[in-house]
Amino acid sequence: MRISSIAGLRICCTALSVALASLPLLAGDKEPPPAPPPVPAQILAAKKVFIANAGFDGNAFAILQRAGDAEEPYNQFYAAIKSSGRFEVVGAPIDADLVLEIRFSAQLSGTENIDTYQPLVTLTILDSKTRFILRTITEPVESANLAKTWGKNFDHGIVNLVRDLTALAAQPDAGGAKQ
């Protein structure tokens, strides 16, 4: 017994229609994603910050030497925080609500034919009173062969880090942190 091509096409179309119609039902079974963790109250309430230079690793030091300024991450981050207007920068950790530690690193990211490194700027946010780490934010810095391109890429990494910090500090309280 052979099925005509028209009957076969009808069977295929019917099966496809049933399968497509059941997709919304399958998607409805998914649980909603969990709510993000609350931002620590110290970050939300902070007005004054102390900026600490956590330095760099050996690979990053070589990159910074080629660029001409080993203090570039600290200097640029300090200037960017001051100009953002979100926080008052103070001269001692005891006067601050938060301590912001800036660090530059270049982690090994590939070794197939030649070693390659991924430069990163990392901000560690600490409670100035307890010294507990409240949050860590990391932004990549794209590598570059030309000094001018490197400068632009580094600026972009610092700008993104400050943007991430100010966005975090501006989040509404999600119900977990008390001010």
MOWOMO-V60437 format. One record per residue. N is the residue number from 1. PHI is phi in degrees with one decimal (NA if undefined). Layout:
N&PHI + N&PHI
This chain:
1&NA + 2&-107.2 + 3&-93.0 + 4&-66.0 + 5&-63.8 + 6&-69.4 + 7&-64.9 + 8&-63.6 + 9&-65.4 + 10&-63.6 + 11&-63.4 + 12&-62.4 + 13&-64.0 + 14&-64.8 + 15&-63.1 + 16&-65.5 + 17&-62.8 + 18&-63.5 + 19&-63.9 + 20&-66.5 + 21&-67.8 + 22&-85.4 + 23&-58.0 + 24&-60.1 + 25&-66.6 + 26&-68.5 + 27&-67.6 + 28&-70.6 + 29&-78.1 + 30&-71.1 + 31&-79.1 + 32&-65.6 + 33&-63.5 + 34&-66.4 + 35&-66.9 + 36&-66.0 + 37&-64.6 + 38&-68.7 + 39&-75.9 + 40&-54.4 + 41&-57.1 + 42&-62.3 + 43&-70.8 + 44&-64.9 + 45&-91.0 + 46&-63.4 + 47&-118.3 + 48&-114.9 + 49&-131.0 + 50&-110.8 + 51&-103.4 + 52&-107.3 + 53&-94.1 + 54&-85.5 + 55&80.6 + 56&-157.3 + 57&-91.1 + 58&-61.0 + 59&-64.8 + 60&-67.5 + 61&-60.3 + 62&-62.1 + 63&-63.8 + 64&-66.1 + 65&-63.4 + 66&-63.4 + 67&-74.8 + 68&107.2 + 69&-148.8 + 70&-68.8 + 71&-95.4 + 72&-54.3 + 73&-58.7 + 74&-64.1 + 75&-60.6 + 76&-68.5 + 77&-64.5 + 78&-56.8 + 79&-63.8 + 80&-67.3 + 81&-66.6 + 82&-60.6 + 83&-76.4 + 84&-67.8 + 85&78.1 + 86&-74.9 + 87&-125.9 + 88&-92.3 + 89&-88.5 + 90&-111.0 + 91&-89.4 + 92&-143.5 + 93&-58.3 + 94&-65.8 + 95&-89.2 + 96&-103.3 + 97&-82.6 + 98&-133.1 + 99&-109.7 + 100&-106.5 + 101&-99.9 + 102&-102.1 + 103&-139.4 + 104&-116.2 + 105&-138.2 + 106&-137.0 + 107&-87.9 + 108&-62.6 + 109&-121.7 + 110&-166.4 + 111&-138.4 + 112&-60.7 + 113&-110.7 + 114&-149.6 + 115&-66.9 + 116&-125.5 + 117&-126.8 + 118&-107.8 + 119&-67.8 + 120&-138.3 + 121&-108.8 + 122&-123.8 + 123&-112.5 + 124&-106.5 + 125&-102.2 + 126&-118.9 + 127&-71.4 + 128&-67.4 + 129&-85.5 + 130&-100.6 + 131&66.9 + 132&-75.9 + 133&-74.9 + 134&-94.4 + 135&-165.2 + 136&-127.9 + 137&-123.4 + 138&-127.2 + 139&-127.4 + 140&-75.1 + 141&-121.6 + 142&-64.8 + 143&-68.1 + 144&-155.6 + 145&-92.0 + 146&-95.7 + 147&-60.0 + 148&-64.2 + 149&-66.6 + 150&-57.7 + 151&-58.1 + 152&-63.7 + 153&-64.8 + 154&-66.4 + 155&-56.1 + 156&-61.8 + 157&-62.3 + 158&-67.2 + 159&-59.5 + 160&-64.6 + 161&-63.5 + 162&-66.5 + 163&-60.6 + 164&-62.0 + 165&-65.1 + 166&-67.5 + 167&-67.1 + 168&-63.0 + 169&-71.2 + 170&-97.1 + 171&-65.1 + 172&-68.5 + 173&-62.0 + 174&-86.8 + 175&101.2 + 176&-100.2 + 177&-104.2 + 178&-109.9 + 179&-100.3
